[in-house]
Amino acid sequence: MSDHPHRRSRDTGGPNITASFEFFPPKTDKMAETLWATVKRLEALNPSFVSVTYGAGGSTRERTHRTVERILNETGMRPAAHLTCVGAARSEVDAIVQDYWDMGVRHLVALRGDPLTGIGTPYESHPEGYAYAADLVAGVKKIGNFDVSVSGYPERHPESGDWQVELDNLKRKVDAGADRVITQYFFDNDLFEDYLERLAKASISIPVVPGILPIQNFEQTVGFSERCGTTIPDWLARRFAGLGEDAETRKLVGAGVACEQVMDLVDRGISDFHFYTMNRADLTYALCRMLGMGDENGQEAA
C-alpha cells in the first residue's frame, strides 16, 4: 500500500472546481468559425463566465461588442466584456458601459490597456479619458452594479518599479470596487503562491483567480512573455527544445505542462481557474476534464 500523502487533485469534480475562459474577437470569417466551434464545445463545461478581449486603443471595439452580444444571445454563458482606458474619452467609455448594461451584460473586465504605441513604450492617458484602471472601475460602478474583474501580476507589471508600487496600484483598484483579480499567466506556481502571500499582507482579500495559458505555440509564447514580463523557466524551455517541426508532440507536451500546473495548484488549495484559450478548445477542454468538470458519467451537462 502506498504511503504517499493524499493528493487533493484526485478528488476534483463537480462543484468544487470552477473555470472561466478568455476569447478574442475574430478578424476573419475563418477565425469566426474556429471561435464559435470553440465556444460551443466549451459551453458544455458550464464555465462561471467567459471574457472577450479588447484590442489596443479600442481597435477591436465593434468586434468585441458583436462577440459579446452573440455569446449572450446564442449561448447560456455569462459574457464579460473587456474595457480599457486607452484612446477614448470618458463619455465614450461610459456610453459603451451603458450599452453593455442595456444589452444585459453584468460583468466587465476593467484594464488600463497597453499604450497605443505598443508594449514597452510610455503610457499616456487620453486627455479626457479615464487615466488608470482604478478610475475605470469607479466609473463603471457608478453606471451599474457590474461584477468587475481587474488584472494582477504575480511577477509584477513590467512598469512597476517594485512590489510596493504593484500592490498600491492593485489596492486602488480594489478600493474603487473591483470584485476579483484575474492574473497574468505564469508557469512557476511558487511565484503565484508568493503573490497570494503578498496580497494577504497588503490586506487585499478579494478572490484571486490564476490565469493559465495552455501553450499552443511555444515560440509565440516566449515572444509574448518577454513583452508582458512572464518568466519562461529553463525546465519549460527544455521540454519544447527540438520540437519545432513536430506539431503533435508539441501539442502533447503543452497539454502535459498545463495539466501538471493546474493539478499542482489544486493540491495547493486553488479551485478556480481562468484559461487563456487562444480561441481553441482542445487543450482547455482536456484540462477541464482533468479537473473533473463535466458530469460524473463522462458526458457534459446538456
C-alpha positions as YAML, in Angstrom:
chain: A
units: angstrom
residues:
- id: 1
  name: MET
  ca: [0.00, 0.00, 0.00]
- id: 2
  name: SER
  ca: [1.30, 3.44, -0.91]
- id: 3
  name: ASP
  ca: [2.21, 5.73, 1.96]
- id: 4
  name: HIS
  ca: [2.30, 8.80, -0.28]
- id: 5
  name: PRO
  ca: [0.24, 11.75, 1.02]
- id: 6
  name: HIS
  ca: [-3.25, 12.00, -0.45]
- id: 7
  name: ARG
  ca: [-3.46, 14.50, -3.29]
- id: 8
  name: ARG
  ca: [-6.42, 16.88, -3.30]
- id: 9
  name: SER
  ca: [-6.36, 16.92, -7.11]
- id: 10
  name: ARG
  ca: [-7.55, 13.32, -7.18]
- id: 11
  name: ASP
  ca: [-10.83, 14.39, -5.63]
- id: 12
  name: THR
  ca: [-11.66, 17.02, -8.25]
- id: 13
  name: GLY
  ca: [-15.01, 17.10, -9.92]
- id: 14
  name: GLY
  ca: [-18.46, 18.58, -9.52]
- id: 15
  name: PRO
  ca: [-18.95, 22.00, -7.98]
- id: 16
  name: ASN
  ca: [-15.61, 22.18, -6.15]
- id: 17
  name: ILE
  ca: [-13.76, 23.31, -9.32]
- id: 18
  name: THR
  ca: [-14.80, 26.32, -11.39]
- id: 19
  name: ALA
  ca: [-13.26, 27.83, -14.50]
- id: 20
  name: SER
  ca: [-13.67, 30.77, -16.83]
- id: 21
  name: PHE
  ca: [-12.41, 31.17, -20.38]
- id: 22
  name: GLU
  ca: [-10.98, 34.06, -22.38]
- id: 23
  name: PHE
  ca: [-11.63, 34.57, -26.09]
- id: 24
  name: PHE
  ca: [-10.58, 37.27, -28.52]
- id: 25
  name: PRO
  ca: [-12.85, 38.69, -31.23]
- id: 26
  name: PRO
  ca: [-12.24, 37.10, -34.65]
- id: 27
  name: LYS
  ca: [-10.78, 39.12, -37.51]
- id: 28
  name: THR
  ca: [-11.96, 36.95, -40.40]
- id: 29
  name: ASP
  ca: [-14.81, 34.58, -41.27]
- id: 30
  name: LYS
  ca: [-12.46, 31.62, -40.89]
- id: 31
  name: MET
  ca: [-11.37, 32.78, -37.45]
- id: 32
  name: ALA
  ca: [-15.02, 33.27, -36.55]
- id: 33
  name: GLU
  ca: [-15.75, 29.64, -37.46]
- id: 34
  name: THR
  ca: [-12.91, 28.49, -35.21]
- id: 35
  name: LEU
  ca: [-14.07, 30.70, -32.35]
- id: 36
  name: TRP
  ca: [-17.69, 29.56, -32.46]
- id: 37
  name: ALA
  ca: [-16.72, 25.91, -32.64]
- id: 38
  name: THR
  ca: [-14.62, 26.57, -29.54]
- id: 39
  name: VAL
  ca: [-17.42, 28.45, -27.79]
- id: 40
  name: LYS
  ca: [-19.94, 25.66, -28.37]
- id: 41
  name: ARG
  ca: [-17.57, 22.95, -27.19]
- id: 42
  name: LEU
  ca: [-16.54, 24.78, -24.03]
- id: 43
  name: GLU
  ca: [-20.10, 25.90, -23.27]
- id: 44
  name: ALA
  ca: [-20.90, 22.33, -22.24]
- id: 45
  name: LEU
  ca: [-18.46, 22.68, -19.33]
- id: 46
  name: ASN
  ca: [-20.64, 25.39, -17.77]
- id: 47
  name: PRO
  ca: [-17.93, 28.00, -17.08]
- id: 48
  name: SER
  ca: [-18.52, 30.65, -14.43]
- id: 49
  name: PHE
  ca: [-18.10, 33.29, -17.17]
- id: 50
  name: VAL
  ca: [-16.28, 33.89, -20.44]
- id: 51
  name: SER
  ca: [-14.38, 37.09, -21.25]
- id: 52
  name: VAL
  ca: [-13.82, 38.75, -24.61]
- id: 53
  name: THR
  ca: [-10.70, 40.86, -25.08]
- id: 54
  name: TYR
  ca: [-10.44, 44.42, -26.34]
- id: 55
  name: GLY
  ca: [-7.68, 45.46, -28.73]
- id: 56
  name: ALA
  ca: [-5.17, 48.23, -28.05]
- id: 57
  name: GLY
  ca: [-6.80, 51.63, -28.24]
- id: 58
  name: GLY
  ca: [-10.19, 50.06, -28.78]
- id: 59
  name: SER
  ca: [-9.09, 48.64, -32.14]
- id: 60
  name: THR
  ca: [-11.48, 45.68, -31.79]
- id: 61
  name: ARG
  ca: [-14.29, 47.60, -30.10]
- id: 62
  name: GLU
  ca: [-17.04, 46.70, -32.54]
- id: 63
  name: ARG
  ca: [-15.89, 43.11, -32.92]
- id: 64
  name: THR
  ca: [-15.69, 42.73, -29.15]
- id: 65
  name: HIS
  ca: [-19.22, 44.13, -28.84]
- id: 66
  name: ARG
  ca: [-20.59, 41.79, -31.52]
- id: 67
  name: THR
  ca: [-18.87, 38.76, -29.98]
- id: 68
  name: VAL
  ca: [-20.18, 39.55, -26.50]
- id: 69
  name: GLU
  ca: [-23.68, 40.10, -27.89]
- id: 70
  name: ARG
  ca: [-23.65, 36.80, -29.75]
- id: 71
  name: ILE
  ca: [-22.45, 34.87, -26.69]
- id: 72
  name: LEU
  ca: [-25.21, 36.50, -24.67]
- id: 73
  name: ASN
  ca: [-27.91, 35.76, -27.24]
- id: 74
  name: GLU
  ca: [-26.87, 32.35, -28.56]
- id: 75
  name: THR
  ca: [-25.37, 30.56, -25.55]
- id: 76
  name: GLY
  ca: [-26.14, 30.04, -21.90]
- id: 77
  name: MET
  ca: [-22.80, 31.51, -20.82]
- id: 78
  name: ARG
  ca: [-22.21, 34.78, -18.95]
- id: 79
  name: PRO
  ca: [-20.05, 37.04, -21.13]
- id: 80
  name: ALA
  ca: [-17.64, 39.53, -19.59]
- id: 81
  name: ALA
  ca: [-16.55, 42.35, -21.88]
- id: 82
  name: HIS
  ca: [-13.04, 43.79, -21.59]
- id: 83
  name: LEU
  ca: [-12.72, 47.58, -21.38]
- id: 84
  name: THR
  ca: [-9.59, 49.74, -21.41]
- id: 85
  name: CYS
  ca: [-8.74, 53.36, -20.70]
- id: 86
  name: VAL
  ca: [-6.67, 53.83, -23.85]
- id: 87
  name: GLY
  ca: [-7.70, 56.05, -26.73]
- id: 88
  name: ALA
  ca: [-11.18, 57.14, -25.62]
- id: 89
  name: ALA
  ca: [-12.80, 59.95, -23.65]
- id: 90
  name: ARG
  ca: [-14.76, 59.16, -20.50]
- id: 91
  name: SER
  ca: [-18.04, 59.99, -22.22]
- id: 92
  name: GLU
  ca: [-17.27, 57.47, -24.95]
- id: 93
  name: VAL
  ca: [-16.32, 54.74, -22.48]
- id: 94
  name: ASP
  ca: [-19.38, 55.48, -20.34]
- id: 95
  name: ALA
  ca: [-21.60, 55.11, -23.39]
- id: 96
  name: ILE
  ca: [-20.09, 51.69, -24.10]
- id: 97
  name: VAL
  ca: [-20.61, 50.62, -20.47]
- id: 98
  name: GLN
  ca: [-24.23, 51.78, -20.55]
- id: 99
  name: ASP
  ca: [-24.76, 49.93, -23.81]
- id: 100
  name: TYR
  ca: [-23.46, 46.72, -22.25]
- id: 101
  name: TRP
  ca: [-25.76, 47.19, -19.27]
- id: 102
  name: ASP
  ca: [-28.76, 47.75, -21.55]
- id: 103
  name: MET
  ca: [-27.77, 44.65, -23.52]
- id: 104
  name: GLY
  ca: [-27.88, 42.54, -20.37]
- id: 105
  name: VAL
  ca: [-24.15, 42.18, -19.70]
- id: 106
  name: ARG
  ca: [-23.39, 42.30, -15.97]
- id: 107
  name: HIS
  ca: [-19.67, 41.53, -15.88]
- id: 108
  name: LEU
  ca: [-16.81, 43.69, -17.17]
- id: 109
  name: VAL
  ca: [-13.03, 43.29, -17.10]
- id: 110
  name: ALA
  ca: [-11.55, 46.75, -16.44]
- id: 111
  name: LEU
  ca: [-7.98, 47.29, -17.63]
- id: 112
  name: ARG
  ca: [-5.70, 50.25, -18.15]
- id: 113
  name: GLY
  ca: [-4.68, 48.84, -21.52]
- id: 114
  name: ASP
  ca: [-1.43, 48.84, -23.45]
- id: 115
  name: PRO
  ca: [-0.01, 52.09, -24.88]
- id: 116
  name: LEU
  ca: [-1.18, 52.93, -28.38]
- id: 117
  name: THR
  ca: [2.47, 52.89, -29.43]
- id: 118
  name: GLY
  ca: [2.89, 49.31, -28.19]
- id: 119
  name: ILE
  ca: [4.04, 47.37, -25.13]
- id: 120
  name: GLY
  ca: [7.29, 48.74, -23.75]
- id: 121
  name: THR
  ca: [6.62, 52.34, -24.77]
- id: 122
  name: PRO
  ca: [5.47, 55.04, -22.31]
- id: 123
  name: TYR
  ca: [1.79, 55.04, -21.42]
- id: 124
  name: GLU
  ca: [-0.14, 58.28, -21.82]
- id: 125
  name: SER
  ca: [-3.76, 58.56, -20.77]
- id: 126
  name: HIS
  ca: [-6.35, 60.17, -23.01]
- id: 127
  name: PRO
  ca: [-6.64, 63.86, -22.01]
- id: 128
  name: GLU
  ca: [-10.39, 63.45, -21.46]
- id: 129
  name: GLY
  ca: [-10.37, 59.78, -20.53]
- id: 130
  name: TYR
  ca: [-10.00, 57.55, -17.52]
- id: 131
  name: ALA
  ca: [-6.35, 57.68, -16.53]
- id: 132
  name: TYR
  ca: [-5.91, 54.27, -14.95]
- id: 133
  name: ALA
  ca: [-7.81, 51.05, -14.26]
- id: 134
  name: ALA
  ca: [-8.85, 52.18, -10.77]
- id: 135
  name: ASP
  ca: [-10.55, 55.23, -12.30]
- id: 136
  name: LEU
  ca: [-12.27, 53.00, -14.85]
- id: 137
  name: VAL
  ca: [-13.51, 50.62, -12.13]
- id: 138
  name: ALA
  ca: [-15.01, 53.54, -10.19]
- id: 139
  name: GLY
  ca: [-16.64, 54.89, -13.36]
- id: 140
  name: VAL
  ca: [-18.15, 51.51, -14.24]
- id: 141
  name: LYS
  ca: [-19.57, 51.08, -10.74]
- id: 142
  name: LYS
  ca: [-21.30, 54.47, -10.98]
- id: 143
  name: ILE
  ca: [-23.14, 53.38, -14.12]
- id: 144
  name: GLY
  ca: [-24.33, 49.97, -12.96]
- id: 145
  name: ASN
  ca: [-23.82, 47.26, -10.37]
- id: 146
  name: PHE
  ca: [-21.43, 45.32, -12.59]
- id: 147
  name: ASP
  ca: [-19.27, 42.44, -11.42]
- id: 148
  name: VAL
  ca: [-15.84, 43.91, -12.22]
- id: 149
  name: SER
  ca: [-12.66, 41.90, -12.69]
- id: 150
  name: VAL
  ca: [-9.21, 43.51, -12.81]
- id: 151
  name: SER
  ca: [-5.74, 42.28, -13.70]
- id: 152
  name: GLY
  ca: [-3.00, 41.14, -11.34]
- id: 153
  name: TYR
  ca: [0.65, 40.31, -11.96]
- id: 154
  name: PRO
  ca: [2.37, 37.51, -9.98]
- id: 155
  name: GLU
  ca: [5.72, 38.71, -11.38]
- id: 156
  name: ARG
  ca: [4.82, 42.44, -11.23]
- id: 157
  name: HIS
  ca: [3.68, 44.55, -14.14]
- id: 158
  name: PRO
  ca: [6.66, 45.48, -16.36]
- id: 159
  name: GLU
  ca: [6.11, 49.14, -15.45]
- id: 160
  name: SER
  ca: [6.04, 48.58, -11.68]
- id: 161
  name: GLY
  ca: [9.39, 49.58, -10.25]
- id: 162
  name: ASP
  ca: [8.96, 47.50, -7.11]
- id: 163
  name: TRP
  ca: [6.39, 45.45, -5.24]
- id: 164
  name: GLN
  ca: [5.07, 48.39, -3.26]
- id: 165
  name: VAL
  ca: [4.12, 50.18, -6.48]
- id: 166
  name: GLU
  ca: [2.46, 47.00, -7.73]
- id: 167
  name: LEU
  ca: [0.47, 46.42, -4.54]
- id: 168
  name: ASP
  ca: [-0.54, 50.07, -4.18]
- id: 169
  name: ASN
  ca: [-1.93, 50.05, -7.71]
- id: 170
  name: LEU
  ca: [-3.93, 46.88, -7.11]
- id: 171
  name: LYS
  ca: [-5.18, 48.25, -3.78]
- id: 172
  name: ARG
  ca: [-6.53, 51.32, -5.59]
- id: 173
  name: LYS
  ca: [-8.48, 49.07, -7.95]
- id: 174
  name: VAL
  ca: [-9.89, 47.09, -5.04]
- id: 175
  name: ASP
  ca: [-10.84, 50.27, -3.16]
- id: 176
  name: ALA
  ca: [-12.60, 51.52, -6.31]
- id: 177
  name: GLY
  ca: [-14.86, 48.47, -6.23]
- id: 178
  name: ALA
  ca: [-13.10, 45.62, -8.06]
- id: 179
  name: ASP
  ca: [-14.68, 42.25, -7.27]
- id: 180
  name: ARG
  ca: [-12.00, 39.87, -8.49]
- id: 181
  name: VAL
  ca: [-8.39, 39.71, -9.65]
- id: 182
  name: ILE
  ca: [-7.52, 37.64, -12.74]
- id: 183
  name: THR
  ca: [-3.77, 37.19, -13.03]
- id: 184
  name: GLN
  ca: [-1.44, 37.35, -15.95]
- id: 185
  name: TYR
  ca: [-0.39, 33.82, -16.88]
- id: 186
  name: PHE
  ca: [2.65, 32.31, -15.20]
- id: 187
  name: PHE
  ca: [4.46, 28.97, -15.29]
- id: 188
  name: ASP
  ca: [6.05, 28.82, -11.83]
- id: 189
  name: ASN
  ca: [3.40, 28.10, -9.20]
- id: 190
  name: ASP
  ca: [5.70, 29.20, -6.39]
- id: 191
  name: LEU
  ca: [5.50, 32.72, -7.83]
- id: 192
  name: PHE
  ca: [1.72, 32.62, -7.64]
- id: 193
  name: GLU
  ca: [1.80, 31.37, -4.05]
- id: 194
  name: ASP
  ca: [4.24, 34.16, -3.15]
- id: 195
  name: TYR
  ca: [1.87, 36.62, -4.83]
- id: 196
  name: LEU
  ca: [-1.06, 35.47, -2.71]
- id: 197
  name: GLU
  ca: [1.03, 35.94, 0.41]
- id: 198
  name: ARG
  ca: [1.96, 39.47, -0.66]
- id: 199
  name: LEU
  ca: [-1.70, 40.33, -1.25]
- id: 200
  name: ALA
  ca: [-2.71, 38.92, 2.11]
- id: 201
  name: LYS
  ca: [-0.06, 41.02, 3.88]
- id: 202
  name: ALA
  ca: [-1.37, 44.08, 1.99]
- id: 203
  name: SER
  ca: [-4.92, 43.30, 3.21]
- id: 204
  name: ILE
  ca: [-6.15, 42.63, -0.34]
- id: 205
  name: SER
  ca: [-8.81, 40.00, 0.21]
- id: 206
  name: ILE
  ca: [-10.95, 39.79, -2.94]
- id: 207
  name: PRO
  ca: [-10.77, 36.49, -4.89]
- id: 208
  name: VAL
  ca: [-7.62, 35.98, -6.97]
- id: 209
  name: VAL
  ca: [-8.03, 33.69, -9.98]
- id: 210
  name: PRO
  ca: [-4.86, 32.30, -11.59]
- id: 211
  name: GLY
  ca: [-4.59, 32.88, -15.34]
- id: 212
  name: ILE
  ca: [-3.47, 29.72, -17.13]
- id: 213
  name: LEU
  ca: [-2.09, 29.68, -20.67]
- id: 214
  name: PRO
  ca: [-2.09, 26.22, -22.27]
- id: 215
  name: ILE
  ca: [0.84, 26.53, -24.68]
- id: 216
  name: GLN
  ca: [-0.32, 26.23, -28.30]
- id: 217
  name: ASN
  ca: [2.87, 27.67, -29.85]
- id: 218
  name: PHE
  ca: [5.99, 27.82, -27.70]
- id: 219
  name: GLU
  ca: [7.88, 30.39, -29.81]
- id: 220
  name: GLN
  ca: [4.92, 32.78, -29.78]
- id: 221
  name: THR
  ca: [4.55, 32.26, -26.04]
- id: 222
  name: VAL
  ca: [8.21, 33.15, -25.50]
- id: 223
  name: GLY
  ca: [7.84, 36.34, -27.52]
- id: 224
  name: PHE
  ca: [4.72, 37.49, -25.72]
- id: 225
  name: SER
  ca: [6.18, 36.55, -22.33]
- id: 226
  name: GLU
  ca: [9.16, 38.81, -22.95]
- id: 227
  name: ARG
  ca: [6.80, 41.73, -23.55]
- id: 228
  name: CYS
  ca: [4.49, 41.11, -20.61]
- id: 229
  name: GLY
  ca: [7.10, 40.13, -18.05]
- id: 230
  name: THR
  ca: [6.33, 36.42, -17.61]
- id: 231
  name: THR
  ca: [9.32, 34.19, -16.88]
- id: 232
  name: ILE
  ca: [9.90, 31.13, -19.06]
- id: 233
  name: PRO
  ca: [11.64, 28.66, -16.70]
- id: 234
  name: ASP
  ca: [14.61, 26.71, -18.07]
- id: 235
  name: TRP
  ca: [12.82, 23.43, -17.41]
- id: 236
  name: LEU
  ca: [9.92, 24.58, -19.60]
- id: 237
  name: ALA
  ca: [12.19, 25.60, -22.47]
- id: 238
  name: ARG
  ca: [13.91, 22.20, -22.32]
- id: 239
  name: ARG
  ca: [10.61, 20.39, -22.72]
- id: 240
  name: PHE
  ca: [9.96, 22.12, -26.05]
- id: 241
  name: ALA
  ca: [13.55, 22.11, -27.30]
- id: 242
  name: GLY
  ca: [13.97, 20.50, -30.72]
- id: 243
  name: LEU
  ca: [10.23, 20.14, -31.39]
- id: 244
  name: GLY
  ca: [9.95, 22.95, -33.91]
- id: 245
  name: GLU
  ca: [8.56, 20.75, -36.70]
- id: 246
  name: ASP
  ca: [6.87, 18.13, -34.53]
- id: 247
  name: ALA
  ca: [3.40, 19.58, -34.08]
- id: 248
  name: GLU
  ca: [1.83, 16.50, -32.48]
- id: 249
  name: THR
  ca: [4.49, 16.15, -29.81]
- id: 250
  name: ARG
  ca: [4.42, 19.91, -29.12]
- id: 251
  name: LYS
  ca: [0.69, 19.62, -28.51]
- id: 252
  name: LEU
  ca: [1.14, 16.69, -26.13]
- id: 253
  name: VAL
  ca: [3.91, 18.47, -24.25]
- id: 254
  name: GLY
  ca: [1.79, 21.61, -23.98]
- id: 255
  name: ALA
  ca: [-1.10, 19.58, -22.57]
- id: 256
  name: GLY
  ca: [1.21, 17.82, -20.12]
- id: 257
  name: VAL
  ca: [2.76, 21.07, -18.88]
- id: 258
  name: ALA
  ca: [-0.61, 22.74, -18.34]
- id: 259
  name: CYS
  ca: [-2.10, 19.68, -16.66]
- id: 260
  name: GLU
  ca: [0.88, 19.44, -14.31]
- id: 261
  name: GLN
  ca: [0.49, 23.12, -13.44]
- id: 262
  name: VAL
  ca: [-3.23, 23.11, -12.71]
- id: 263
  name: MET
  ca: [-3.11, 19.87, -10.70]
- id: 264
  name: ASP
  ca: [-0.32, 21.28, -8.59]
- id: 265
  name: LEU
  ca: [-2.38, 24.42, -8.00]
- id: 266
  name: VAL
  ca: [-5.34, 22.27, -6.93]
- id: 267
  name: ASP
  ca: [-3.07, 20.47, -4.47]
- id: 268
  name: ARG
  ca: [-2.12, 23.91, -3.12]
- id: 269
  name: GLY
  ca: [-5.77, 24.73, -2.48]
- id: 270
  name: ILE
  ca: [-6.79, 26.54, -5.69]
- id: 271
  name: SER
  ca: [-10.23, 25.72, -7.06]
- id: 272
  name: ASP
  ca: [-10.94, 28.47, -9.62]
- id: 273
  name: PHE
  ca: [-9.06, 28.98, -12.88]
- id: 274
  name: HIS
  ca: [-9.12, 31.37, -15.84]
- id: 275
  name: PHE
  ca: [-7.93, 29.82, -19.11]
- id: 276
  name: TYR
  ca: [-6.49, 31.90, -21.95]
- id: 277
  name: THR
  ca: [-7.89, 29.71, -24.73]
- id: 278
  name: MET
  ca: [-6.39, 31.47, -27.76]
- id: 279
  name: ASN
  ca: [-9.81, 30.66, -29.31]
- id: 280
  name: ARG
  ca: [-9.03, 26.94, -29.40]
- id: 281
  name: ALA
  ca: [-10.92, 24.37, -27.40]
- id: 282
  name: ASP
  ca: [-8.76, 21.26, -27.36]
- id: 283
  name: LEU
  ca: [-6.20, 21.91, -24.61]
- id: 284
  name: THR
  ca: [-8.58, 23.89, -22.40]
- id: 285
  name: TYR
  ca: [-11.29, 21.27, -22.80]
- id: 286
  name: ALA
  ca: [-8.88, 18.47, -21.87]
- id: 287
  name: LEU
  ca: [-7.65, 20.40, -18.82]
- id: 288
  name: CYS
  ca: [-11.18, 20.96, -17.60]
- id: 289
  name: ARG
  ca: [-11.92, 17.27, -17.99]
- id: 290
  name: MET
  ca: [-8.78, 16.51, -15.96]
- id: 291
  name: LEU
  ca: [-10.12, 18.89, -13.32]
- id: 292
  name: GLY
  ca: [-13.33, 16.90, -13.17]
- id: 293
  name: MET
  ca: [-15.58, 19.38, -14.97]
- id: 294
  name: GLY
  ca: [-18.48, 17.71, -16.77]
- id: 295
  name: ASP
  ca: [-20.83, 15.18, -15.22]
- id: 296
  name: GLU
  ca: [-19.77, 12.01, -13.47]
- id: 297
  name: ASN
  ca: [-20.71, 9.79, -16.43]
- id: 298
  name: GLY
  ca: [-18.11, 11.48, -18.62]
- id: 299
  name: GLN
  ca: [-20.65, 13.47, -20.57]
- id: 300
  name: GLU
  ca: [-21.06, 17.21, -20.19]
- id: 301
  name: ALA
  ca: [-24.29, 18.52, -18.85]
- id: 302
  name: ALA
  ca: [-26.75, 19.48, -21.56]
...
